[in-house]
């Protein structure tokens, strides 16, 4: 005799099942009732429960020890690969958005992608889903973490190498009460997010830390070996520094990522982040990020071999009214 599960409020709520054709189906896309849905773990029949009281979910027709996490982990990644792959073939976009320092960015993660691989072993570790360009380079990786067992060391290696990492919300993904659009709307972006694309309102805005470092160094390559400038607003974007032909996006967290440095609080209103780069010729480049009550500026000065690296500000700079650009000028020229 087949033992059927007694319906109760304590039964597991599964978010995923396989259709008769073997394709994964999140509960949000399922038809209510028994339509040949199968559990990917035990191969037992499942019923889509989509009433008006409880959260929509699948249930096993018979008693089973499968956990919702095991079921989701077995097939949700395949569903995501198939869904993204369909868009890729149709050349349709898949957008993610993220916020940095109150600025919002968005990008099509399928741009230039020609293949999507599940559980790929890369030089930096295993990735749940990897989006690859034609030349085999990684566009980004996607982290599912359905069972909350994320390898933080592997994640740190990916982000440390500047590879964009899209982290999907584990609870929502596991529940199956999602579609591709809503899932990507809830995604978190880490790592080299600046490589995903340029903001449409300022396509020339430079977000790459490597290029920002290069631009700041080039600013003091030739005499008088000094540069200073204010951070300004262009359109809806703030914290923009013009350096020669570059437009650099430089909120303080981007400065720390690209330049680094020690934070010095000189008064209640005045903060300066100072960094020093040693040069191959024995000289040094000093870089200053000035924040005076939210008014910001940058100074860069090259010290030639044999010159002593120094900077000083008189008390008058934080006891009188002034602007961050004036302080930056003083740091560059003194």
FIVEXSE-76790 format. One record per residue: x, y, z of N, C-alpha, C, O, CB in turn; residue in three letters. Coordinates in pm, whole numbers, plus 50000, padded with zeros to 5 digits. Glycine has a CB too. Layout:
BEGIN
XYZXYZXYZXYZXYZALA...
// end
This chain:
BEGIN
500854988150000500005000050000500895012450000501865013150076499045000050123UNK500585022349916501345034749908500955043850023499765046550045501115041749772UNK501935048450094501665057750204501705071950150502725076350097502705055850321UNK500615078850162500545092650114500785102250230500415099550344499175095450048UNK501395113250197501685123250299500395129550349499565134050270502635133950245UNK500245129750478499105136750536499365151750525500415156550566498875132550684UNK498415159050471498585173250450498585180550584497685178650665497475178750359UNK499585188650606499665196550730500445209050702501145210250601500325188450845UNK500325218250792501015231050773502515229750792503265238850759500475241450870UNK502975218050847504395216350874505145209350762506365207750770504585208651001UNK504445205150658505135198150550506075207550477505815219550468504125192050453UNK507175202050423508135210550351507495217150229506645211350161509345202250306UNK507905229250203507435236450085508565236949984509585243550006506945250950122UNK508395229849874509425229049772509165239649664508025242049624509465214849709UNK510225245849619510065256249518510295251449376510025258649280510995267449546UNK510795238849361511215234249229510785219849205510655211849298512725235449214UNK510565216749079510285203149035510675202048888510945212148822508785199449057UNK510705189748839510965187248697509655184848624508775177748674511925175148679UNK509525190848508508385187948420508595174248356509695168848361508215199148310UNK507545168448297507695155148232508795154948127509375144348102506385151048167UNK509105166348066510165166647964511545168448025512535169647953509895177747865UNK511625168748158512905169948226513375184148249514465186148302513925162848149UNK512585193948211512975207948228512605212748368511495210148414512295216948121UNK513505219548437513185224848570512085235448562512055243648470514445230748636UNK511185235248660510085244848663509985250848803509665243748897508745237948622UNK510245263848819510005270148949508495270548974507705270948879510615284648956UNK508095270549099506675270149131505925281949071504745280749039506475269849282UNK506595293249055505925305048998505465302548855504545309148807506855317049002UNK506105293048785505785290448646505025277348628504795273148515507045290148563UNK504625270948738503955258148731502445259748717501875270048756504275249848854UNK501805249448661500345248848660499875242248789500495232748838499825241048535UNK498805247148843498285241848968497855227248951497225223448852497115250449017UNK498235219149052497805205349051498885195649009500065199149003496625203848963UNK498475183448978499405172748937499465172348784498495168848718498955158948994UNK500605175948730500775176048585502045168548545502745172348451500835190548532UNK502325157948617503495149948585504785155448642505865151548599503635148748438UNK504695164648740505905170148801506615159448882505975151248949505565182348890UNK507955159548876508775149248939509835155849028510385166348994509435140248832UNK510115149549140511215154049226512535149649166512675137949130511055148549371UNK513525158449154514805154549094515665145949187516655140249142515585166949056UNK515295145049314516085137249409515575122849418516345113449403516055143849548UNK514285121249443513735107749465512905102649348512455091249350512895107549590UNK512705110949245511885107449129510415105349162509665100049081512425094949065UNK510015109649281508625108249319507765119149260508265129949228508495108349468UNK506445116449244505545126549189505335138249284505345136549406504215120449154UNK505155150049227504945162249306503705169549256503325168449139506185171549300UNK503095176949346501885184549315502185199349335502795203149435500675180049404UNK501755207749241501915222249254500725227749330499585227049283502045229049114UNK500995233249448499925238749532499965253949520500895260549568500085234149681UNK498955259249457498915273749430497555279249472496775284049390499195276749278UNK497295278249602496025283249655496095297949692497005305049649495625275349776UNK495135302249771495045316449807495505319349949495475330849992493625321249790UNK495935309050022496285311150163497785309650184498465319350221495525301150254UNK498315297850160499735295450183500575300050064500075302249954499985280550210UNK501875301450090502805304549982502755293349879502685281649914504255306250036UNK502785296949753502755286949647503985277949661505095282649685502725293649507UNK503765264749644504855255249661504475241849601503305239049574505225253749809UNK505495233549580505275219649545505235211249673505795215049776506375214449449UNK504555199849664504575190049773504715176149712504185173549604503285191049861UNK505425167349780505495153449738504135146749758503465149049859506605145749816UNK503745138549662502505130849681502695120449790501765117649866502075124049549UNK503875114749800504175104349899505225109449996505915119249969504665091349829UNK505335102850110506305106950211507705106350152508065096750084506205098050337UNK508485116550179509845117350125510745124650224510285133150300509865124649987UNK512025121150221512995127750307513775138550232514715144250288513965117550364UNK513425141550111514115151950034513875165550101512775168450146513615152149885UNK514915173650106514765187050161514555197150048515005194849936516005190950245UNK513885208350077513705218649974515045223749920515155227049802512905230350029UNK516055224350007517375228949963517995219249863518565223449763518295230850084UNK517895206349891518445196249799517755196849663518405196049559518305182249859UNK516445198249666515695198549540516085210849459516345209849339514165198549567UNK516125222449526516485234749454517915234049401518185238049288516325247049546UNK518835229049483520235228449443520425219349322521305221749239521095223549558UNK519605208949313519765199249204519405204949068520005200948968518915187149231UNK518445214149061517935218048928517795233048904517625237148789516615211748906UNK517875241349010517655255648989518745261748902518475270548820517585262949123UNK519985257048920521065262248837520865259048691521135267348603522395256648884UNK520375246748663520105242948524519025251948465519125255948349519665228048516UNK518005255048543516945264148495517515277648459517155283548357515835265748601UNK518425282748543519005295948517519855295648390519795304948309519855300448637UNK520635284848371521445283548250520555283148127520845289748027522325270948256UNK519465275548133518545274648019517875288047992517725292047876517485263948045UNK517465294948098516775307748081517695318248021517325325347928516225312748214UNK518915319248075519885328848021520315324747880520515333247794521115329848113UNK520445311747859520845306947726519825310447619520185313447505521045292047730UNK518545309847655517495313547559517635328147520517545331647402516095310947618UNK517865336747620518055351047590519305353147506519315361347413518145359347720UNK520365345847537521615347347463521405343847315521865351147227522715338347524UNK520725332847289520485328547150519615338747077519825341546960519815314647146UNK518635344247147517745354147087518355368147084517765377547032516425354447164UNK519565369347142520275382047150519455392647225519405404347187520625387147010UNK518825388147332518085397147420518895399347547519665390547586516675391447453UNK518735410847612519565414047728519055407747857517895403747867519645429047744UNK519955407147955519605403348092520295413348183521515412748202520045388348126UNK519545422548239520125433748313520195430948462519295425048521519325446348287UNK521295435348522521405436248668521725450748702522325457948622522515426548724UNK521325454948820521605468548867522265467849003522065458349078520295477048874UNK523065477949034523725478649164523975493149199523975501949113525045470549163UNK524185495449326524395509049375525745510049444526095501649527523265513149472UNK526485520349410527765523249473527755537849513527605546649428528975519949378UNK527915540449644527985554149691526775562449646526925574049606529275560649643UNK525595556449651524305562549614524125564249464523085569149420524155576049682UNK525125560449383524985560649237524555546949189525115536849230526325564949169UNK523545546549102523025533949052523545531148911523555539848825521495534149051UNK523995518848890524505514448762523715502148717523135495148800526045511348769UNK523685499648588523055487548536523845482848415524505490748347521565490148500UNK523755469848388524495464248275523825451448228523185444348306525965461748313UNK524005448548101523535436148041524625425648060525675426347995523185438147890UNK524395415948147525445406148175525665396548059526655389148058525095398248300UNK524775396547960524945387747844525685394447730525885388347625523595383047796UNK526095406947748526815413947642528095406447606528925403847693527135428447684UNK528255403047479529435395947426529545381547475530565375147449530695403447463UNK528545376347545528605362647597528195352747487527205354747418527695361047721UNK528985342147474528685331947372528445318147433527975309147364529815331147271UNK528765316347561528495303447625528265305447774528815314647835529655293447601UNK527445296647831527095297247972527305283248029526725273647980525625302147994UNK528155282148132528565269048182528215267948330528495276948408530085266848160UNK527615256648367527295254048507528425246048572529005237148509525945246448520UNK528735249348698529745242248778531085241348706531705230648699529245228148811UNK531535252548653532815252848581533975254348679533935262648769532835264348477UNK535005246148660536215247248740537175256848669537685253748562536885233248762UNK537415268348729538305278348671539635278348745539805270948843537675292448676UNK540575286448700541875287448767541725292948909542595290748994542815296348687UNK540635300148935540425306349067539505298149157539325301449274539855320249051UNK538925287449103538005279349182536745276249102536585280648989537645286449312UNK535855268349165534625264549096533605275749102533415282149206534055251749158UNK532945278048989531905288248982530565281448954530485272448870532215298848872UNK529515285649025528195279749004527795281048857527435271148793527145286449094UNK527865293348806527555295748665528555305948611528805316248674526065300948647UNK529135302948495530145311748435529665316348299529245308148217531515304448423UNK529715329348276529355335048146530655338348073531465346148122528455347848162UNK530825332247955532085333247883531925340547751530905339447683532655319347860UNK532965348047715533035354347584533595344347482534015333347517533905367147588UNK533585348447358534045339547250535505335347269535875324147236533875346347114UNK536325344447324537755341247342538015333147469539175330547502538565354047346UNK536965329247539537115321247660537285329247787537335323347896538265312347645UNK537365342347777537495350747897536155351447971535095349847911537985364947860UNK536225353948100535025354148184534375367948182535005377848217535365350048329UNK533125368448142532345380848150531925383348294532095394448345531095380048059UNK531385373048361531065373748503530735359748550530535350648469529875383648530UNK530675357948679530195345348736528945348248818528745359448865531295338448822UNK528125337948834526895339148912526965329349028527255317549009525635336648824UNK526685334349148526705326149269525265323549312524475332949325527505333149384UNK524915310749333523555307149374523445305949525522535311749585523145293949308UNK524345298449589524395296749735523045292549792522625297649896524865309649801UNK522375283449726521045279149771521105272549907520215274449991520425269649670UNK522155264649930522265257550057523115265150159523505259750262522865243750034UNK523395278050129524155286650219525505280350257525895280150374523335289550346UNK526185275350158527515269550180528545276650093529505270450049527505254350150UNK528355289450070529245296949983530695296050031530985298450148528795311549975UNK531585292649939533015292449968533525306749963533795312149856533785283249868UNK533665312850080534045326950085535465329250033535765339849979533935332250228UNK536335319250048537705320849998537725321149845538435329149784538605309350050UNK536935312349783536845312549636536225325549589536695331649493536015300549585UNK535165329949657534535342649621535535354049630535575362749543533325345449713UNK536355354049735537365364649752538395364349640538885374849598538065363249888UNK538725352449591539675351549481539085357749354539775365149283540085336949455UNK537825354649324537185360449206537125375649218537535382749126535775354649188UNK536635380649330536505395249345537875401849350538045412949301535705398649471UNK538865394949412540205400649420540865402349285541695411149266541075392149507UNK540495393749190541015394849054540155403748966540355404548845541135380948991UNK539195410649027538385420248953537335413948863536845420548772539255428748871UNK536985401248887535955394848805534585398448862534365396548981536155379348800UNK533675403448780532335406548830531635394048883531635383648818531485413048720UNK531055395249002530355384149066528925388349094528695398149165531075379649197UNK527965381049039526545383749061526035373349161526025361449133525725383148925UNK525595378049278525125369149384523605369849389523035380549411525755372849522UNK522955358449369521505357949368520965355749510521625349249592521015346849274UNK519795361149539519225359849674518825345349702517935340049635517995369249690UNK519465339049799519285324849823517835321249857517295311649802520195320349935UNK517215328849947515865325449991514865326249876514055317149856515425334550105UNK514925337049800513995338649688514225328049582513275322549527514125352649626UNK515475325149553515795315049451515315301249496514735293749418517315314849423UNK515575298049622515175285049674513655283249674513155272349651515725283149815UNK512925294149700511465293349709510815290349575509705285049571510915306249764UNK511485293849464510905291949332509835301949296509275301349186510345278249323UNK509535311149387508505321249358509145333149288509085344549336507805325849489UNK509755330449176510505340549102510365338148953509925327448910512005340449143UNK510735348248875511035346348734512415352248711513005357948803509935352948640UNK512925351148592514305355548569514455370448596515445374748656514725352548426UNK513485378448553513585392848573513595396648720514425404648762512455399748504UNK512685391048798512625394448941513865389549014514325396049107511365388449005UNK514405378148973515605372849036516795382049014517535384949108515915358848983UNK516985386548891518105395448861517915409048927518895415748962518275397048710UNK516665413348943516395426149011516885425849155517255436149210514905429349008UNK516895414049217517305412749357518775409149373519245407449485516455402449426UNK519505407849263520885403249269521805413849329521535425849321521385399449129UNK522875409049389523945417749442525165416049353525485404949311524285414249591UNK525845427049323527025426549236528265430149316528305440549382526855436149114UNK529275421549310530545423949377531675422449276531455419949158530735414349497UNK532905424149327534065422449240534195433649140533915445249172533975409249168UNK534605430249019534885440348917533645445348848533525444348726535825434948815UNK532705450848926531445455648869531675466048761530865467448669530565461448978UNK532775473448771533045484048673533325478548533533285485948436534225492548718UNK533595465448523533865459348393532585455048321532635450848205534775447348410UNK531445456048389530195451448327529665461248223528925457348133529135449248434UNK530045474048234529555483548135529605497748185529705500148305528155480048094UNK529525507048093529545521248125528135526448150527175521448092530215529148011UNK527985536548239526665542748257526225549648128527025556448064526685552848373UNK524975547748091524485553347965524505568547965524685574647860523085548347937UNK524315574748083524265589448085525645595648071525755607148030523625594248213UNK526715588148105528085593148089528965581748036529705575648113528645598648225UNK528895579047909529625567547853531135568847863531845558847853529235565547710UNK531655581147882533105583147891533605582748035534805584348059533495596247828UNK532705580748131533105580748272533945568248300533535557048269531865581248365UNK535115570348360536035559248384535785553248523535875560148624537495563948371UNK535475540148526535165533248650536225522848688536175517248797533825526548640UNK537155520348599538135509648620539255514548711539945524048676538705504748485UNK539455508248828540515512748919541895513048855542695521948885540555503849039UNK542195503448766543505503348700543695515848615544775521848615543665490748613UNK542665519748542542765531648457542815544248543543515553848508541575532348359UNK542085544348654542125555948745543535557748799544055568948803541125554148863UNK544165546848841545555547848889546465553148779547315561748804546065534148937UNK546295547948659547125552348546546955567248520547935574348501546785544348420UNK545715571948519545435586048489546055595248594546615605648560543935588448481UNK545955591448721546515599848827548035600248819548655610548844546075594748965UNK548645588848785550095588748770550555596948651551555604048659550585574548755UNK549825595948538550185603648419550045618548441550715626448374549335599548302UNK549195622548534548955636848558550195644048608550295656248597547825638648658UNK551155636448664552365642848719553625637148655554685637048716552435641048873UNK553495632348532554645626548462555655637248420556865634848420554185618648340UNK555135649048383556005659648331555935671948421554975673648497555605663248186UNK556985680648411556965692948492555675700548470555165700848358558185701948458UNK555125706648573555725708848706555505697548805555715699548925555185721448765UNK555095685848759554915674048844553855676248953553965670749062556235670348909UNK552855684048923551805687049020550445687248950550325691448835552075700649091UNK549435682749022548065683048972547115685049089547335679749198547715670048894UNK546065692749066544985693849163543695696949087543715702348977545285704949270UNK542575693349148541305696149083540145692549174540285683949261541195688548952UNK539005698949155537825696149237537045684249182537125681149063536915708349244UNK536305677549269535345667649226534035674949198533535682249283535155656249332UNK533495672949078532325680649036531155671349003531275659049009532675689248914UNK530055677448969528855670048931528595671948783528685683048731527635674549014UNK528275660848716527925661448574526615653748558526565641648582529065655448483UNK525595660548517524285654148509523835649648647523765657648740524315642248411UNK523535636748659523115631248787524265625148865524075620248976522045620748765UNK525475625348808526625618848872527475629048945527795639748891527475611448768UNK527855625749068528735634149147530115627749156530325616649108528145636549288UNK531055634949220532405629849247533175626549120533815616049110532325617449334UNK533125635649023533815633548896535025642848888534915654948910532865635848776UNK536165637048856537415644548844537885643948699538005633148641538515638848940UNK538145655648642538695656148506540215656848515540775665848576538135668448427UNK540855646948452542315646448448542725644548302542565633748245542885634848539UNK543255655248243543595654948101542365650448021541335657248024544805645548075UNK542455639347949541325634747868540425624847940539505619147880541835628547741UNK540685622748069539915613048147538825619948229538995631148277540845605048238UNK537705612848244536695616548343536675605148444536195594148414535265618948278UNK537185607748565537315597248666536175598348768535865609248817538675598248736UNK535565586948798534525586648902535215583349034535765572349049533385576248869UNK535185592849130536015591449249535285594549379535705603549451537205600349236UNK534205587449413533755587949552534855581849639535745575149587532385580449571UNK534795583949769535905579549854536125564449848537265559949852535665583749997UNK535035556649839535255542149835535955537849707536705528049709533925534749849UNK535735544749595536475541749473537935546149486538835539249437535815548549353UNK538165557549551539545561949578540285551149657541415547749624539555575449655UNK539645545949761540295535649842540565523149759541595516649778539425532149963UNK539665519749669539855508049585540975510149485541785501149461538565504549512UNK541025521849426542005524549320543355529349374544405525849320541455534749225UNK543315537349480544515544149528544915539349666546085536649692544305559149530UNK543925538249756544225534549894544695546649974544505558049933545275523649898UNK545315543850088545845554650169545325554650312544385547450346545525567650105UNK545955562850393545595564250534544685576150552544875586650489546855565650623UNK543705574550638542695584950662543165593950776543525589050883541315578650695UNK543155607150752543575616950853542435626850876542025634050785544885624350809UNK541925627150998540875636651033541525648551101541935647751217539785630051126UNK541625659651029542335671351079541435680551160541935688751238542945678950966UNK540135679451143539175687251223537815680651207537685670651137539145702551178UNK536805686351271535465680851257534985681451112534145673351071534495688251347UNK535505690951036535035693050899535985687750791535565685350678534805707550876UNK537255686050826538265683250724538865669250740539425665850844539375693650731UNK538725661250633539325647950626540185647050501539785651550394538215636850626UNK541375641150515542255639250401542775624850402543295620050503543435649450404UNK542625618050288543205604750270544505606550194544525612450086542215595050194UNK545605601350250546935603450193547555590050155547555580550233547855611050293UNK548065589550033548745577549984550075581549922550215592549869547865569949881UNK551045572549928552355575049866552755562949783552765551649831553445577949974UNK553075565649655553515554949565555015556549538555445566849484552715555249431UNK555805546649574557225546849540557395544649391556635537149329558005535949620UNK558385551249333558625550449189559925543149159560845543349240558645564449128UNK560015536749042561235529149007562505537549008563585532249033561075522848871UNK562375550748981563585559048976564015563849115564955571749125563345571048886UNK563345559349219563685563749354562855575449403562955579249520565125567449360UNK562045581349315561155592149356559875586549417559785574749449560825601249237UNK558885595249432557615591049491556495599949440556725611449402557685591449646UNK555285594649439554085602449406553195602649529552805592149581553325596349283UNK552875614749575551965616449689550585620049635550445628649548552495627449787UNK549575613549689548205615849643547325619349763547445613149869547655603349569UNK546445629249745545625634349854544155635149809543835640349703546135648449900UNK543295629749894541845630549870541265639149980541225635050096541165616149867UNK540815651049945540395661150043538865661650050538195662649947540965675150005UNK538345660750170536895661750193536645672150300536935669950418536285647850235UNK536125683550259535835694450350534325696450354533745703150269536565707650307UNK533695690550454532235691550470531495687150344530495693250306531845705850506UNK531995676750280531335671650160531805678050031531475673249923529875673450172UNK532565688950041533195695349925534545688349904535385688349994533365711049947UNK534775682449784535905673449767536835677949654536425684549559535415659449739UNK538095674249669539105677349567540235667149579540335659949678539645691849583UNK541085666749477542205657449472543475665249440543455674549359541965646349367UNK544575661349504545895666849471546865655449449546815645249519546405676349584UNK547765657049350548805647149322550115654649302550155664749232548445638449195UNK551165649749363552465656349348553555645849335553615636149410552765665749467UNK554425647949237555555638949217556805644949281557155656549255555795636249066UNK557455637049364558715641149425559845633749354559815621449344558735638149580UNK560815641049304561915635249228562885628149322562865630449443562645646049148UNK563735619349267564715612449352565525622349434566045632249382565645603849266UNK565645619649563566385628349653565525638749724565945644349825567455635349578UNK564305641449671563415650949736562695644249853562315632549846562395656649636UNK562505651749959561805646650076560295648150056559805659150028562265653950204UNK559565637250072558115637750059557545644950182557785640850295557515623450045UNK556795655550157556245663150270554935669650230554635671150111557255673950318UNK554165673350329552915680850310552595687650442552815681950549551735671550263UNK552065699750433551705706950555550555716350524550415721450413552925714750612UNK549755718450625548645727950617548655736550741548755731550853547275720650602UNK548565749650721548485758550837547105757450900546145753250836548785773250796UNK547025761151027545755760451099544675768651031543485765951046545925765151242UNK545085778650956544105787150890543215779850793542105784450763544785798150820UNK543695768350743542905761050644541685754350706540745751150633543765750650577UNK541655752150836540435746650895539815755751000538895751951071540715733150956UNK540365768151008539715777751097539015788751018538235796351075540735783851194UNK539295789750890538615799850809537795793050700537955781150673539625809550747UNK536945800750640536165795350529537075792850410537885801450373535015804850491UNK536945781350351537745778150234537035767050157535955762750196539195773750274UNK537655762550048537115751749968538135740449962539325742549982536755756649827UNK537635728549933538515717149922539565719249813540705714849827537715704549894UNK539175725949704540125728249596541305736849641542435734549597539435734749478UNK541055746549728542165754849781543145746249860544355747949849541615766149870UNK542615737249940543485728550018544285719349925545485717149945542655720150118UNK543615714049822544305705549726545425713249655546515707849634543325699849624UNK545135725649618546155734149555547365735849647548505734849602545575747849520UNK547105738449775548185740349870549025727549885550255728149890547625744650007UNK548355716049891549075703449904549925700349781551015694749792548095692149929UNK549435704049665550185701549542551325711249522552365707349468549275702149424UNK551165723549563552125734149530553105737449640554175742949613551395746349493UNK552765734149765553625738349876554985731249870555835733549955552925735350011UNK
// end
